[in-house]
Amino acid sequence: MIVRWTLVLVVLFTLGSCKGPALPSDAQIYNLNRKPLIFPDYTGITIPNNIAPLNFEVKDEGKSFMAVLEGDKGAVLKLKAEEKIFSISPKKWIRFIRSNKGSQFTVVVFGIVEKQWVRYEPFVIRVAHEAIDPYLVYRLIPPGYETWSSMGLYQRDLTSFREDAIIENKHIEDNCVNCHSFSNGSSENMLFHVRGSVGGTLIKQGDEIEKVDLKREETLSAGVYPSWHPSGSYIAFSTNRIEQYFHALPEKTIEVLDRQSDLILYHTDSKEISFVPGTEGDRYMETFPNWSPDGRYLYFSRTSADSGTPYDSIRYDIYRIAFDPEQDKFGETEAVFVASEKGQSASFARISPDGKYLLCTLHDYGTFPIWHKEADLCLVDLSTGKSEVPELVNSDDTDSYHSWAQNNRWIVFSSKRYDGRYTKLYISYLDKMGQFQKAFLLPQRDPGFYDAFFYSYNRPELITGAIGVNPRSWVQIINGQK
């Protein structure tokens, strides 16, 4: 029901006096007493002070939509929608959010509904003091499991809408590219795997790039899931014997699980490979290694299950092993988060850059949660051991792989909440009290972009600077031409 509400003349005069579209000064405007239906949902979120414009579309019936963005510090933006889409000038947006850094702004949407001007209930967007790491690297891949054709690695400038290809597999005989990794968010040290006819692992250190074969006679496989030591001298990998199973139930598709797995250490100087002590052999299965930011611990998922354990009874806990980089020696192994006690399994342990928190993916069983609808992100306070599944980050669908910004305040993570099939990327702010704020969808220039984009985003990794390697150079090294 529409409730009559008339703007006082002084407010109408203020709106009309700002640069941009003006509401009719003699109109009666009705208050709908509800927020507008917009996509993406940007209501009540916290954003970085360097994020690209939050262009959005109004999903309500009506026409001639306008919006007023008014900052608590005085700045005002007035917008007019084209075909219900609000596209914000990048230059004006930068000035506006910078002027509201550490504060907030209110968004009021107006429109003509049933031939009457209406005013929707305002909503607030907070602008954090802290910026987000400016670049995001991800793989784009069709969401099915039948083929790896037409995929690539890409980097997105989060301060704009620019996306550049790092490597596309159409240039390397359609081989699979996967598992890109960086050292503490720096593009100086990075790697990714190529699987297939021209397979190998591409390792970049500074300006030097080499293609290496990580398979050894004593290992289960070549290196699989990687993690750089912050010194750049070591890279931890899992080696895995992976199997796939297919469900007959329509609500489930595929299970990806390990039947054997160990952890190895690649020494970047000597090119030697050694086992992480205590992880070789079949006593346990260990996977998803991740170094602490100070390089003093190697975290990983571990289970005592074996090749005879039913797939839905395999549950992993998070362990860590101490490491002395000066002596190049490992120490004691200890449990950090025992998810199995709760009848759950934990994957993708990632430590916040300040060392305070462990963020992992919690799911019912197994080690590969991207196919699990129940998968959620779980935050563990490493000083107290307290764990929490944050409501404002998680959804009713798969919430999985995640990456920290180097200032500890932001995460980017993958989720299937958009439609249950295509994985999209979401951003959330962690405040100083250790509470995540409402997650929001990675902004695009056109809010309707995702409706016509039939690829999934995979393994998002935040980095502090762009990867400056020409895609042609990767192709030449992969194909043995350089």
Sequence and secondary structure as in RCSB ss.txt:
>XXXX:A:sequence
MIVRWTLVLVVLFTLGSCKGPALPSDAQIYNLNRKPLIFPDYTGITIPNNIAPLNFEVKDEGKSFMAVLEGDKGA
VLKLKAEEKIFSISPKKWIRFIRSNKGSQFTVVVFGIVEKQWVRYEPFVIRVAHEAIDPYLVYRLIPPGYETWSS
MGLYQRDLTSFREDAIIENKHIEDNCVNCHSFSNGSSENMLFHVRGSVGGTLIKQGDEIEKVDLKREETLSAGVY
PSWHPSGSYIAFSTNRIEQYFHALPEKTIEVLDRQSDLILYHTDSKEISFVPGTEGDRYMETFPNWSPDGRYLYF
SRTSADSGTPYDSIRYDIYRIAFDPEQDKFGETEAVFVASEKGQSASFARISPDGKYLLCTLHDYGTFPIWHKEA
DLCLVDLSTGKSEVPELVNSDDTDSYHSWAQNNRWIVFSSKRYDGRYTKLYISYLDKMGQFQKAFLLPQRDPGFY
DAFFYSYNRPELITGAIGVNPRSWVQIINGQK
>XXXX:A:secstr
  EE    HHHHHHHHHSSS    TT  EEE SS   EES  TT EE TT     EEE SS EEEEEEEEETTS 
EEEEE BTTEE   HHHHHHHHHHTTTSEEEEEEEEEETTEEEE   EEEEE SS   SEEEEEEE S SS   S
 EEEEEETTSS EEEEEEGGGTTT EEEEEEEETTEEEEEEEEEESTT EEEEEETTEEEEE    TTSSSS  S
EEE TTSSEEEEEEEEEEEEE SSTT  EEEEEEEEEEEEEETTT  EEE TT SSSS EEEEEEE TTSSEEEE
EEE   TTS GGG B EEEEEEEETTTTEEEEEEEEE GGGGT EEEEEEE TTSSEEEEEEESSBS GGG TT 
EEEEEETTT  EE  TTT  SS EEEEEE TTSSEEEEEE TTTSSS EEEEEEB TTS B   EE   SSTTGG
GG   EEEEEEEESS     HHHHHHHHTT  
